Each structure stands twice: as structure tokens, then as C-alpha cells.
Amino acid sequence: MTVTVLPPGAGEVAAGTTRAALRRNFWRGVWRVLCRKPSRMAGVVIVVGFAVMGVVGPLLYPANLPRDDNALYAAPSLQHPFGTDFEGTDVLALVVTGARYVLLTGLATAVITVALGTAIGLFAGFRRGGWDTALMRLTDLNLAIPGLPLLLVLSTVWKFTSPLSMGLVLGLLGWGGVARAVRSQTLSLRERGFIEAARGLGLPTTHIIGRELLPSMAPYIAMNMLIAVTGAVYAQVGLFFLGVLPFDANNWGVMLNLAVFSGGALTTPAALPYLLAPLIAILLLTLGIVLIVDAMDEIFNPRLREE
């Protein structure tokens, strides 16, 4: 019998080649899923467009946007695609410069919400026992906290001028639902064969959670993160619209508040574009995220893939 001896390092090279092939196949599958329905590709374009607008947009305008006292509530035109507001400021410029605050807050909220919820849900669902009971009671406490009254109190001492501070508060208030959902998924996965094999080998808890459970739940976590972005956008825009938070930063919620309560957008037809512009931006961002979540559902769920 002939025994073939592999040269040193051949196993690592073969494993690396296999991983590279899997990555290529994965991204080919992603591209096929996106191309299968043009709406999904449109969702990617919309979200990427908003990301570019949030990063580059404010750099295209001065810190203090110019005002034209002779063009109050000017009608939409080539110079002002969405008209001007009650101060003669270009509405498109307000939407573009206000996108950064909204998007950064949504991203910060989603990261904190998903990170806390995933860590607590994974640990509680895997360890069970006393840890599970204690962490779930903490989760119930988080779910029971009245968010709006708490933000009303915090707004008296905290100005929320930074999107990160706003994202921190919203994230700390919103991780409970993710923790509950992740715990349920973990309870299901911990009984699978590959988890039982890892526990039988005596692998540490951190290895099993980080290298076995977490990759299996990555698609579910990614979709929850995108959904958390939309929830954060609605929350912050709603708070600014209601006047709960001070108007120290330009964003879409401030625009809606000023359009309704100061600009007379509900009674003055000329002011309607000032109201509709941020609403259209919110609608498009939500639509883009929903379309991407639909694509991710098919990418990570083989049962939904169309032949």
C-alpha cells in the first residue's frame, strides 16, 4: 500500500483554497438573488445612495445654509428641486445635510441594540439555569421601561446634540426584544448535533458560542440589525417632531416639526414640499431596507430560493 505524504503547509493551503471558493460561491449566490428581482437591486441602490448622501452630502454645503429672503416658499425648480422653506433655505440642502444625523443615530442604535441583545440572548439560552433566569428578568425590566417618559426626563439634562448619544440611549432602551428572540433561537440550536459534539469534546463555552452558535445565527442577527435601523429612524424623527428634544441639530424630524408647527404646511399649499421632502426620504430609506431584508431572507434560507 502506497502512503502519500503531503508537504508541510499543504493542509493549510488546501483549507484556504476551500474557504476562498466558498466565499466566491456565496457572493455569486448573493448576486443571483439580487438580480432575480430588480426590486432587490433597487433596494441596494437606495441604501447605498443614502449612505453616500450621509457621508458626502454635508461636505457639499456650507455649515450655515444660505437663505434668500426673496424666495420664501419658492416653488420647486431646477435651482431648488423641492422648493425652499419659510426662511428661503433650499429644502433639498436641508434633507441632505440632515441625513447624517439620522443615519448615524440609526446605525449606532442598531449596533448597540444587536450587540447587547445578541450577547445576552446567546449566553442566557446556552447556559440556562440561574444565568438564564437572571438575564431574562433583566430583559423583562428593559422591555418594561417606558421609553418616551424616560427620554422626556433625559432631555431636560441631556441635549442629544450628538447622534452617538442619541443612538446610545435608544440602543440601551431597545435591546430587550432582540435578546428574547436570540435566546429562543439559541435554545433551538443548542440541541443540534454539532453543538452536542462540541460540548462532548469539552470545548469552552466561549468557543461554542463564538465559533459554533454565532455563525449559525449571523443571518438572523444581520436582518435584525437592518430592522433596528428603521426603528431608530422612526423613534428619533418622532421625538424631534413632537418637540421632545431640542433643535440643536438639523435632521428630518426637525424639518417635520418646523413644517407643521411653524411653517403652516398643513394649511399652506406652497409649504407642502417642505413637509413632503423628509417624508419621502424616510419612506425611501425604509423601502430600501425592507427590500434588502427580503433578499437576505432568500440568501440565507435555502427553502425560499427559487429554482
Secondary structure as a PSIPRED ss2 file (coil, helix, strand):
# PSIPRED VFORMAT (PSIPRED V4.0)

   1 M C   1.000  0.000  0.000
   2 T C   1.000  0.000  0.000
   3 V C   1.000  0.000  0.000
   4 T C   1.000  0.000  0.000
   5 V C   1.000  0.000  0.000
   6 L C   1.000  0.000  0.000
   7 P C   1.000  0.000  0.000
   8 P C   1.000  0.000  0.000
   9 G C   1.000  0.000  0.000
  10 A H   0.000  1.000  0.000
  11 G H   0.000  1.000  0.000
  12 E H   0.000  1.000  0.000
  13 V H   0.000  1.000  0.000
  14 A H   0.000  1.000  0.000
  15 A H   0.000  1.000  0.000
  16 G H   0.000  1.000  0.000
  17 T H   0.000  1.000  0.000
  18 T H   0.000  1.000  0.000
  19 R H   0.000  1.000  0.000
  20 A H   0.000  1.000  0.000
  21 A H   0.000  1.000  0.000
  22 L H   0.000  1.000  0.000
  23 R H   0.000  1.000  0.000
  24 R H   0.000  1.000  0.000
  25 N H   0.000  1.000  0.000
  26 F H   0.000  1.000  0.000
  27 W H   0.000  1.000  0.000
  28 R H   0.000  1.000  0.000
  29 G H   0.000  1.000  0.000
  30 V H   0.000  1.000  0.000
  31 W H   0.000  1.000  0.000
  32 R H   0.000  1.000  0.000
  33 V H   0.000  1.000  0.000
  34 L H   0.000  1.000  0.000
  35 C H   0.000  1.000  0.000
  36 R H   0.000  1.000  0.000
  37 K C   1.000  0.000  0.000
  38 P H   0.000  1.000  0.000
  39 S H   0.000  1.000  0.000
  40 R H   0.000  1.000  0.000
  41 M H   0.000  1.000  0.000
  42 A H   0.000  1.000  0.000
  43 G H   0.000  1.000  0.000
  44 V H   0.000  1.000  0.000
  45 V H   0.000  1.000  0.000
  46 I H   0.000  1.000  0.000
  47 V H   0.000  1.000  0.000
  48 V H   0.000  1.000  0.000
  49 G H   0.000  1.000  0.000
  50 F H   0.000  1.000  0.000
  51 A H   0.000  1.000  0.000
  52 V H   0.000  1.000  0.000
  53 M H   0.000  1.000  0.000
  54 G H   0.000  1.000  0.000
  55 V H   0.000  1.000  0.000
  56 V H   0.000  1.000  0.000
  57 G H   0.000  1.000  0.000
  58 P H   0.000  1.000  0.000
  59 L H   0.000  1.000  0.000
  60 L H   0.000  1.000  0.000
  61 Y C   1.000  0.000  0.000
  62 P C   1.000  0.000  0.000
  63 A C   1.000  0.000  0.000
  64 N C   1.000  0.000  0.000
  65 L C   1.000  0.000  0.000
  66 P C   1.000  0.000  0.000
  67 R C   1.000  0.000  0.000
  68 D C   1.000  0.000  0.000
  69 D C   1.000  0.000  0.000
  70 N C   1.000  0.000  0.000
  71 A C   1.000  0.000  0.000
  72 L C   1.000  0.000  0.000
  73 Y C   1.000  0.000  0.000
  74 A C   1.000  0.000  0.000
  75 A C   1.000  0.000  0.000
  76 P C   1.000  0.000  0.000
  77 S C   1.000  0.000  0.000
  78 L C   1.000  0.000  0.000
  79 Q C   1.000  0.000  0.000
  80 H C   1.000  0.000  0.000
  81 P C   1.000  0.000  0.000
  82 F C   1.000  0.000  0.000
  83 G C   1.000  0.000  0.000
  84 T E   0.000  0.000  1.000
  85 D C   1.000  0.000  0.000
  86 F C   1.000  0.000  0.000
  87 E C   1.000  0.000  0.000
  88 G C   1.000  0.000  0.000
  89 T C   1.000  0.000  0.000
  90 D E   0.000  0.000  1.000
  91 V H   0.000  1.000  0.000
  92 L H   0.000  1.000  0.000
  93 A H   0.000  1.000  0.000
  94 L H   0.000  1.000  0.000
  95 V H   0.000  1.000  0.000
  96 V H   0.000  1.000  0.000
  97 T H   0.000  1.000  0.000
  98 G H   0.000  1.000  0.000
  99 A H   0.000  1.000  0.000
 100 R H   0.000  1.000  0.000
 101 Y H   0.000  1.000  0.000
 102 V H   0.000  1.000  0.000
 103 L H   0.000  1.000  0.000
 104 L H   0.000  1.000  0.000
 105 T H   0.000  1.000  0.000
 106 G H   0.000  1.000  0.000
 107 L H   0.000  1.000  0.000
 108 A H   0.000  1.000  0.000
 109 T H   0.000  1.000  0.000
 110 A H   0.000  1.000  0.000
 111 V H   0.000  1.000  0.000
 112 I H   0.000  1.000  0.000
 113 T H   0.000  1.000  0.000
 114 V H   0.000  1.000  0.000
 115 A H   0.000  1.000  0.000
 116 L H   0.000  1.000  0.000
 117 G H   0.000  1.000  0.000
 118 T H   0.000  1.000  0.000
 119 A H   0.000  1.000  0.000
 120 I H   0.000  1.000  0.000
 121 G H   0.000  1.000  0.000
 122 L H   0.000  1.000  0.000
 123 F H   0.000  1.000  0.000
 124 A H   0.000  1.000  0.000
 125 G H   0.000  1.000  0.000
 126 F H   0.000  1.000  0.000
 127 R H   0.000  1.000  0.000
 128 R C   1.000  0.000  0.000
 129 G H   0.000  1.000  0.000
 130 G H   0.000  1.000  0.000
 131 W H   0.000  1.000  0.000
 132 D H   0.000  1.000  0.000
 133 T H   0.000  1.000  0.000
 134 A H   0.000  1.000  0.000
 135 L H   0.000  1.000  0.000
 136 M H   0.000  1.000  0.000
 137 R H   0.000  1.000  0.000
 138 L H   0.000  1.000  0.000
 139 T H   0.000  1.000  0.000
 140 D H   0.000  1.000  0.000
 141 L H   0.000  1.000  0.000
 142 N H   0.000  1.000  0.000
 143 L H   0.000  1.000  0.000
 144 A H   0.000  1.000  0.000
 145 I C   1.000  0.000  0.000
 146 P C   1.000  0.000  0.000
 147 G H   0.000  1.000  0.000
 148 L H   0.000  1.000  0.000
 149 P H   0.000  1.000  0.000
 150 L H   0.000  1.000  0.000
 151 L H   0.000  1.000  0.000
 152 L H   0.000  1.000  0.000
 153 V H   0.000  1.000  0.000
 154 L H   0.000  1.000  0.000
 155 S C   1.000  0.000  0.000
 156 T C   1.000  0.000  0.000
 157 V C   1.000  0.000  0.000
 158 W C   1.000  0.000  0.000
 159 K C   1.000  0.000  0.000
 160 F C   1.000  0.000  0.000
 161 T C   1.000  0.000  0.000
 162 S C   1.000  0.000  0.000
 163 P H   0.000  1.000  0.000
 164 L H   0.000  1.000  0.000
 165 S H   0.000  1.000  0.000
 166 M H   0.000  1.000  0.000
 167 G H   0.000  1.000  0.000
 168 L H   0.000  1.000  0.000
 169 V H   0.000  1.000  0.000
 170 L H   0.000  1.000  0.000
 171 G H   0.000  1.000  0.000
 172 L H   0.000  1.000  0.000
 173 L H   0.000  1.000  0.000
 174 G H   0.000  1.000  0.000
 175 W C   1.000  0.000  0.000
 176 G H   0.000  1.000  0.000
 177 G H   0.000  1.000  0.000
 178 V H   0.000  1.000  0.000
 179 A H   0.000  1.000  0.000
 180 R H   0.000  1.000  0.000
 181 A H   0.000  1.000  0.000
 182 V H   0.000  1.000  0.000
 183 R H   0.000  1.000  0.000
 184 S H   0.000  1.000  0.000
 185 Q H   0.000  1.000  0.000
 186 T H   0.000  1.000  0.000
 187 L H   0.000  1.000  0.000
 188 S H   0.000  1.000  0.000
 189 L H   0.000  1.000  0.000
 190 R C   1.000  0.000  0.000
 191 E C   1.000  0.000  0.000
 192 R C   1.000  0.000  0.000
 193 G H   0.000  1.000  0.000
 194 F H   0.000  1.000  0.000
 195 I H   0.000  1.000  0.000
 196 E H   0.000  1.000  0.000
 197 A H   0.000  1.000  0.000
 198 A H   0.000  1.000  0.000
 199 R H   0.000  1.000  0.000
 200 G H   0.000  1.000  0.000
 201 L C   1.000  0.000  0.000
 202 G C   1.000  0.000  0.000
 203 L C   1.000  0.000  0.000
 204 P C   1.000  0.000  0.000
 205 T H   0.000  1.000  0.000
 206 T H   0.000  1.000  0.000
 207 H H   0.000  1.000  0.000
 208 I H   0.000  1.000  0.000
 209 I H   0.000  1.000  0.000
 210 G H   0.000  1.000  0.000
 211 R H   0.000  1.000  0.000
 212 E H   0.000  1.000  0.000
 213 L H   0.000  1.000  0.000
 214 L H   0.000  1.000  0.000
 215 P H   0.000  1.000  0.000
 216 S H   0.000  1.000  0.000
 217 M H   0.000  1.000  0.000
 218 A H   0.000  1.000  0.000
 219 P H   0.000  1.000  0.000
 220 Y H   0.000  1.000  0.000
 221 I H   0.000  1.000  0.000
 222 A H   0.000  1.000  0.000
 223 M H   0.000  1.000  0.000
 224 N H   0.000  1.000  0.000
 225 M H   0.000  1.000  0.000
 226 L H   0.000  1.000  0.000
 227 I H   0.000  1.000  0.000
 228 A H   0.000  1.000  0.000
 229 V H   0.000  1.000  0.000
 230 T H   0.000  1.000  0.000
 231 G H   0.000  1.000  0.000
 232 A H   0.000  1.000  0.000
 233 V H   0.000  1.000  0.000
 234 Y H   0.000  1.000  0.000
 235 A H   0.000  1.000  0.000
 236 Q H   0.000  1.000  0.000
 237 V H   0.000  1.000  0.000
 238 G H   0.000  1.000  0.000
 239 L H   0.000  1.000  0.000
 240 F H   0.000  1.000  0.000
 241 F H   0.000  1.000  0.000
 242 L C   1.000  0.000  0.000
 243 G C   1.000  0.000  0.000
 244 V C   1.000  0.000  0.000
 245 L C   1.000  0.000  0.000
 246 P C   1.000  0.000  0.000
 247 F C   1.000  0.000  0.000
 248 D C   1.000  0.000  0.000
 249 A C   1.000  0.000  0.000
 250 N C   1.000  0.000  0.000
 251 N C   1.000  0.000  0.000
 252 W H   0.000  1.000  0.000
 253 G H   0.000  1.000  0.000
 254 V H   0.000  1.000  0.000
 255 M H   0.000  1.000  0.000
 256 L H   0.000  1.000  0.000
 257 N H   0.000  1.000  0.000
 258 L H   0.000  1.000  0.000
 259 A H   0.000  1.000  0.000
 260 V H   0.000  1.000  0.000
 261 F H   0.000  1.000  0.000
 262 S H   0.000  1.000  0.000
 263 G C   1.000  0.000  0.000
 264 G C   1.000  0.000  0.000
 265 A C   1.000  0.000  0.000
 266 L C   1.000  0.000  0.000
 267 T C   1.000  0.000  0.000
 268 T C   1.000  0.000  0.000
 269 P H   0.000  1.000  0.000
 270 A H   0.000  1.000  0.000
 271 A H   0.000  1.000  0.000
 272 L H   0.000  1.000  0.000
 273 P H   0.000  1.000  0.000
 274 Y H   0.000  1.000  0.000
 275 L H   0.000  1.000  0.000
 276 L H   0.000  1.000  0.000
 277 A H   0.000  1.000  0.000
 278 P H   0.000  1.000  0.000
 279 L H   0.000  1.000  0.000
 280 I H   0.000  1.000  0.000
 281 A H   0.000  1.000  0.000
 282 I H   0.000  1.000  0.000
 283 L H   0.000  1.000  0.000
 284 L H   0.000  1.000  0.000
 285 L H   0.000  1.000  0.000
 286 T H   0.000  1.000  0.000
 287 L H   0.000  1.000  0.000
 288 G H   0.000  1.000  0.000
 289 I H   0.000  1.000  0.000
 290 V H   0.000  1.000  0.000
 291 L H   0.000  1.000  0.000
 292 I H   0.000  1.000  0.000
 293 V H   0.000  1.000  0.000
 294 D H   0.000  1.000  0.000
 295 A H   0.000  1.000  0.000
 296 M H   0.000  1.000  0.000
 297 D H   0.000  1.000  0.000
 298 E H   0.000  1.000  0.000
 299 I H   0.000  1.000  0.000
 300 F H   0.000  1.000  0.000
 301 N C   1.000  0.000  0.000
 302 P H   0.000  1.000  0.000
 303 R H   0.000  1.000  0.000
 304 L H   0.000  1.000  0.000
 305 R C   1.000  0.000  0.000
 306 E C   1.000  0.000  0.000
 307 E C   1.000  0.000  0.000
